[in-house]
Amino acid sequence: MDNLGNGFRTRRQLLKLASAMALPSALAACSSEKKSASLVVGGLPVTCNLTLPVACAAKEAEIAATKPANPLGFEYSKYSGFPELKESLMSGRIQAAYVLAPMVMDLVSSNIPVKVVSLGHRSGAVIMVRTDAGYKKFRDLQGKRVAIPSRFAVDLLFLRKMLAEEGMNIKDVELVEMPPPDMPAALYAKAIDAYCTGEPFGASAQMAGYATPLRMTRDEWPNYICCVLTVREDLIANNRAAVQDLVNYVQAAGSWMDADAAHRDKAIAIAATRKYFNQDPKILKFVMTNPSDRVTYGDLRIIPKEFDELMQMSLDAGTLKKPIQFNQYVDESFFKAVRPVTVTL
């Protein structure tokens, strides 16, 4: 087992390096102190989380059009980074979130009562480098500064996998932990030399012309999963029907988006609004079409073997200190009990 490398820098340490960034930082996490008639679900503005805005909008449309058996809606709460999202879930400020799969394993290992109840996507991660740097191989990144969203991110495992293919390891680069929305600006300002993250933060730099993908999961690891729908166990105990409803809508959102290109266009229009990601729809459209399987949503099966592989890779990376049984951090019952939901948007 190796560690993350002696050159790992935190976001706080990088602030001095990135103080001259030309582009603004992302919005901080938003939360509401007032009581809500909706189940608040936290997430980052990344296309790995795109099933969440669709599920929220689809449930809202159902409530407006009918008197459903479960009238509780879903409310998206945007976070700029995984550390803040994790803290909110741990503290109970929110009871559900799209969280990094290895992060959930670590939380449960530390006796935090949460469970994975659904996938949210497949693929959708990229490793970006500056266009003018001329990097073609990972060997070109020797000694360079590479940003990842979190040491618990599957993006880190993807980076390790690609380095290993060229006989390298994580100690051959200098890792930086940084919120995904800040990465394009950091690359533009040359505060970092590369970054590995979920979309659309690769596409935004690619569209702007100053960055290009070095590798994509769609080519190297097509069944890649990163963000998983995670809920607190007290929510399961107190409102199992709401958890099942949320899983039903997330699973339906994934199938709906991959069923028709027009559905993806609608999903983009929803997610781009201030209520959700607050992003340029042209960038989201670029992710959905360049190529069309850059990120996929139609296969959201929970497959234990895939989680076991992620756990072993995380153990090898040193981000997990001990193995954990699948049923300790995953509750398959909601996925197995999924009921068809019609998405009308």
C-alpha positions as CSV (number, residue, x, y, z in Angstrom):
1,M,0.0,0.0,0.0
2,D,1.3,3.4,-0.8
3,N,0.2,6.8,0.4
4,L,-1.0,9.8,-1.5
5,G,2.5,11.2,-1.9
6,N,4.6,13.6,0.1
7,G,3.7,16.5,-2.2
8,F,0.0,16.5,-1.5
9,R,-1.4,20.0,-0.9
10,T,-4.8,20.9,0.6
11,R,-7.1,23.5,-0.9
12,R,-6.1,25.9,1.9
13,Q,-2.4,25.6,1.1
14,L,-3.1,26.2,-2.6
15,L,-5.0,29.5,-2.0
16,K,-1.8,31.4,-2.0
17,L,-0.8,29.9,-5.3
18,A,-4.2,30.6,-6.9
19,S,-4.7,34.1,-5.6
20,A,-4.1,35.6,-9.0
21,M,-6.8,33.5,-10.7
22,A,-8.7,35.4,-13.3
23,L,-11.9,33.6,-13.0
24,P,-14.2,33.8,-9.9
25,S,-14.6,30.9,-7.5
26,A,-17.8,28.9,-7.4
27,L,-20.6,29.7,-5.0
28,A,-20.3,28.3,-1.5
29,A,-22.7,25.7,-0.2
30,C,-26.1,26.9,0.2
31,S,-28.4,25.8,3.0
32,S,-31.6,26.9,4.6
33,E,-32.3,27.3,8.3
34,K,-36.1,27.3,7.8
35,K,-38.1,24.2,7.7
36,S,-38.8,22.9,4.2
37,A,-41.7,20.9,2.8
38,S,-39.1,19.0,0.8
39,L,-36.4,16.5,1.4
40,V,-33.2,18.4,0.9
41,V,-30.5,16.6,-1.1
42,G,-27.0,18.0,-1.4
43,G,-24.8,17.8,-4.5
44,L,-22.1,19.4,-6.5
45,P,-22.9,21.2,-9.9
46,V,-21.3,18.3,-11.8
47,T,-22.9,16.2,-14.6
48,C,-22.3,13.1,-12.4
49,N,-25.1,14.6,-10.3
50,L,-27.4,15.4,-13.2
51,T,-30.0,12.8,-12.3
52,L,-30.7,14.9,-9.1
53,P,-32.0,18.1,-10.8
54,V,-34.1,15.9,-13.1
55,A,-35.5,13.9,-10.2
56,C,-36.3,17.1,-8.3
57,A,-38.0,18.7,-11.3
58,A,-39.9,15.5,-12.2
59,K,-41.3,15.2,-8.6
60,E,-42.2,18.9,-8.6
61,A,-44.1,18.4,-11.8
62,E,-46.0,15.4,-10.4
63,I,-47.0,17.3,-7.3
64,A,-48.2,20.2,-9.4
65,A,-50.3,18.0,-11.7
66,T,-51.7,15.4,-9.3
67,K,-52.1,14.5,-5.6
68,P,-49.5,11.9,-5.3
69,A,-49.4,9.3,-2.5
70,N,-46.1,10.8,-1.3
71,P,-46.4,14.6,-1.6
72,L,-42.9,15.3,-0.2
73,G,-40.8,17.0,-2.8
74,F,-37.0,17.0,-3.3
75,E,-34.9,20.1,-3.0
76,Y,-31.4,20.4,-4.5
77,S,-28.8,22.1,-2.3
78,K,-25.7,23.1,-4.1
79,Y,-22.2,22.7,-2.6
80,S,-18.9,23.7,-4.2
81,G,-16.7,21.0,-2.7
82,F,-17.0,17.5,-1.1
83,P,-15.5,18.4,2.3
84,E,-18.4,20.8,3.0
85,L,-21.0,18.4,1.6
86,K,-19.6,15.6,3.8
87,E,-19.7,17.8,6.9
88,S,-23.3,18.7,6.2
89,L,-24.3,15.0,5.9
90,M,-22.3,14.0,9.0
91,S,-23.9,16.7,11.1
92,G,-27.4,16.0,9.9
93,R,-27.9,19.4,8.3
94,I,-28.9,17.5,5.3
95,Q,-30.1,13.9,5.3
96,A,-29.3,12.9,1.7
97,A,-26.5,13.7,-0.8
98,Y,-24.6,12.6,-3.8
99,V,-21.3,11.6,-2.2
100,L,-18.1,10.0,-3.4
101,A,-18.3,6.2,-3.0
102,P,-15.0,5.8,-1.1
103,M,-16.0,8.7,1.1
104,V,-19.1,6.8,2.2
105,M,-17.0,3.7,2.9
106,D,-14.7,5.9,5.1
107,L,-17.7,7.5,6.9
108,V,-19.2,4.1,7.8
109,S,-15.8,2.8,8.9
110,S,-15.9,5.8,11.4
111,N,-19.4,4.8,12.6
112,I,-21.2,7.6,10.7
113,P,-24.7,6.2,10.1
114,V,-25.2,6.5,6.3
115,K,-26.0,4.2,3.5
116,V,-25.6,4.2,-0.3
117,V,-29.1,3.6,-1.8
118,S,-28.6,4.3,-5.6
119,L,-26.1,5.1,-8.2
120,G,-26.4,8.4,-10.0
121,H,-24.3,8.0,-13.2
122,R,-21.5,6.1,-14.9
123,S,-18.4,7.5,-16.5
124,G,-18.1,11.3,-16.8
125,A,-14.6,12.0,-15.5
126,V,-11.7,13.5,-17.4
127,I,-8.0,14.4,-16.9
128,M,-7.4,17.8,-18.4
129,V,-4.1,19.5,-19.4
130,R,-3.3,22.8,-21.0
131,T,-3.5,22.8,-24.8
132,D,-0.2,24.7,-25.1
133,A,1.7,22.3,-22.8
134,G,1.9,19.6,-25.4
135,Y,1.3,16.8,-22.8
136,K,0.5,13.5,-24.5
137,K,1.5,10.9,-21.9
138,F,1.4,10.7,-18.2
139,R,5.1,10.6,-18.2
140,D,4.9,14.2,-19.2
141,L,3.3,15.0,-15.9
142,Q,6.4,13.8,-13.9
143,G,6.8,16.3,-11.0
144,K,3.8,18.4,-12.1
145,R,0.9,19.7,-9.9
146,V,-2.3,17.7,-10.5
147,A,-5.6,18.7,-8.9
148,I,-8.3,16.2,-7.6
149,P,-11.6,17.0,-5.9
150,S,-10.8,15.0,-2.8
151,R,-8.4,12.3,-1.6
152,F,-11.6,10.1,-1.4
153,A,-12.5,10.9,-5.1
154,V,-12.7,8.0,-7.6
155,D,-10.9,10.6,-9.8
156,L,-7.8,9.9,-7.7
157,L,-8.2,6.2,-8.4
158,F,-8.6,6.9,-12.1
159,L,-5.4,9.0,-12.0
160,R,-3.5,6.2,-10.2
161,K,-4.8,3.7,-12.8
162,M,-3.5,5.8,-15.7
163,L,-0.2,6.5,-14.1
164,A,0.3,2.7,-13.4
165,E,-0.2,1.9,-17.1
166,E,3.0,3.9,-17.8
167,G,4.9,2.4,-14.9
168,M,4.4,5.5,-12.6
169,N,2.8,6.0,-9.2
170,I,1.1,8.8,-7.4
171,K,4.4,10.0,-5.8
172,D,5.5,11.0,-9.3
173,V,3.1,13.9,-9.3
174,E,2.2,16.6,-6.7
175,L,-1.4,16.3,-5.7
176,V,-3.6,19.2,-4.9
177,E,-7.1,18.9,-3.4
178,M,-9.5,21.5,-4.9
179,P,-13.2,22.0,-5.5
180,P,-14.1,21.1,-9.1
181,P,-15.5,24.5,-10.0
182,D,-12.1,26.1,-9.2
183,M,-10.1,23.8,-11.4
184,P,-10.5,25.4,-14.8
185,A,-9.4,28.8,-13.5
186,A,-6.5,27.2,-11.7
187,L,-5.3,25.6,-14.9
188,Y,-5.8,28.8,-16.8
189,A,-3.7,30.7,-14.2
190,K,-1.0,27.9,-14.3
191,A,-1.5,27.3,-10.6
192,I,-1.8,23.6,-11.5
193,D,-0.6,21.7,-14.5
194,A,-3.5,19.2,-14.8
195,Y,-6.7,18.2,-13.1
196,C,-8.9,15.2,-12.8
197,T,-12.6,15.7,-12.1
198,G,-16.2,15.2,-13.2
199,E,-17.8,17.2,-16.0
200,P,-18.6,19.9,-16.9
201,F,-15.4,21.3,-15.5
202,G,-13.3,19.6,-18.2
203,A,-15.7,20.7,-21.0
204,S,-15.7,24.3,-19.9
205,A,-11.9,24.6,-20.3
206,Q,-12.0,22.6,-23.5
207,M,-14.6,24.9,-25.0
208,A,-12.6,27.9,-24.0
209,G,-9.7,26.5,-26.0
210,Y,-7.0,26.4,-23.4
211,A,-7.4,22.8,-22.2
212,T,-7.7,19.3,-23.8
213,P,-8.5,15.9,-22.3
214,L,-5.5,13.7,-21.7
215,R,-7.8,10.8,-20.8
216,M,-11.5,10.2,-20.4
217,T,-13.2,7.5,-18.3
218,R,-15.5,6.7,-21.2
219,D,-12.4,5.3,-23.0
220,E,-10.5,3.8,-20.1
221,W,-13.1,2.9,-17.5
222,P,-16.6,3.0,-19.0
223,N,-18.3,1.4,-15.9
224,Y,-16.7,4.0,-13.6
225,I,-18.9,5.2,-10.8
226,C,-18.0,8.1,-8.5
227,C,-21.0,9.9,-6.9
228,V,-23.6,7.8,-5.2
229,L,-26.9,8.7,-3.6
230,T,-26.3,8.4,0.1
231,V,-28.8,8.9,2.9
232,R,-28.6,9.0,6.7
233,E,-29.9,5.9,8.5
234,D,-32.2,8.0,10.6
235,L,-34.0,9.1,7.4
236,I,-34.4,5.4,6.5
237,A,-35.8,4.6,9.9
238,N,-38.1,7.6,10.1
239,N,-39.3,8.0,6.5
240,R,-38.5,4.9,4.4
241,A,-41.2,5.8,1.9
242,A,-39.4,9.1,1.1
243,V,-36.1,7.3,0.5
244,Q,-37.9,4.9,-1.8
245,D,-39.6,7.7,-3.7
246,L,-36.2,9.5,-4.1
247,V,-34.6,6.3,-5.4
248,N,-37.5,5.7,-7.8
249,Y,-37.1,9.2,-9.3
250,V,-33.3,9.1,-9.5
251,Q,-33.4,5.7,-11.3
252,A,-36.2,7.0,-13.6
253,A,-34.3,10.2,-14.4
254,G,-31.3,8.1,-15.5
255,S,-33.4,5.9,-17.8
256,W,-35.3,8.9,-19.2
257,M,-32.1,10.9,-20.0
258,D,-30.5,8.1,-21.9
259,A,-33.7,7.2,-23.8
260,D,-33.8,10.2,-26.1
261,A,-31.4,13.1,-27.0
262,A,-34.3,15.5,-26.6
263,H,-34.6,14.4,-23.0
264,R,-31.0,15.3,-22.4
265,D,-31.7,18.7,-23.9
266,K,-34.5,19.1,-21.4
267,A,-32.3,17.9,-18.5
268,I,-29.7,20.5,-19.6
269,A,-32.3,23.3,-19.6
270,I,-33.3,22.3,-16.1
271,A,-29.8,21.9,-14.6
272,A,-28.5,25.1,-16.1
273,T,-30.9,27.3,-14.1
274,R,-30.0,29.2,-11.0
275,K,-32.1,26.8,-9.0
276,Y,-29.7,24.0,-9.8
277,F,-26.2,24.2,-11.3
278,N,-26.4,27.8,-12.5
279,Q,-24.2,27.0,-15.5
280,D,-24.0,27.9,-19.2
281,P,-26.3,25.4,-21.0
282,K,-23.8,25.4,-24.0
283,I,-21.2,23.8,-21.8
284,L,-23.6,21.1,-20.5
285,K,-24.7,20.5,-24.1
286,F,-21.0,20.0,-25.0
287,V,-20.6,17.4,-22.3
288,M,-23.7,15.5,-23.5
289,T,-22.6,15.4,-27.2
290,N,-18.8,15.3,-27.3
291,P,-19.1,12.4,-27.4
292,S,-22.6,11.3,-26.4
293,D,-21.3,8.7,-24.0
294,R,-18.9,11.1,-22.2
295,V,-21.2,10.5,-19.2
296,T,-24.1,8.0,-19.1
297,Y,-27.1,7.5,-16.8
298,G,-29.1,4.5,-18.2
299,D,-27.4,1.8,-16.2
300,L,-27.7,2.6,-12.5
301,R,-27.5,-0.9,-11.2
302,I,-25.9,-1.5,-7.8
303,I,-23.3,-4.2,-8.5
304,P,-21.5,-5.4,-5.4
305,K,-18.4,-6.5,-7.3
306,E,-17.9,-3.0,-8.6
307,F,-18.0,-1.6,-5.1
308,D,-15.6,-4.3,-3.9
309,E,-13.2,-3.2,-6.6
310,L,-13.5,0.4,-5.6
311,M,-12.9,-0.5,-2.0
312,Q,-9.7,-2.5,-2.8
313,M,-8.4,0.3,-5.0
314,S,-9.0,2.8,-2.1
315,L,-7.2,0.5,0.3
316,D,-4.3,0.3,-2.1
317,A,-4.3,4.1,-2.4
318,G,-4.3,4.5,1.4
319,T,-7.5,6.5,1.5
320,L,-9.2,3.6,3.4
321,K,-7.4,2.1,6.3
322,K,-9.4,-1.1,6.6
323,P,-11.8,-3.1,4.5
324,I,-15.6,-2.8,5.1
325,Q,-18.3,-5.2,4.1
326,F,-20.6,-4.2,1.3
327,N,-23.8,-4.5,3.3
328,Q,-22.4,-2.2,6.0
329,Y,-22.4,0.8,3.7
330,V,-24.9,-0.1,1.0
331,D,-28.7,-0.7,1.4
332,E,-29.8,-2.5,-1.8
333,S,-33.4,-2.9,-0.7
334,F,-34.5,0.4,-2.3
335,F,-32.9,-0.4,-5.6
336,K,-34.4,-3.8,-5.6
337,A,-37.8,-2.4,-4.8
338,V,-37.7,0.4,-7.5
339,R,-41.1,1.1,-9.0
340,P,-41.5,2.6,-12.4
341,V,-42.0,6.4,-12.4
342,T,-43.0,8.4,-15.4
343,V,-40.9,11.5,-15.9
344,T,-43.1,14.2,-17.4
345,L,-41.0,17.2,-18.2
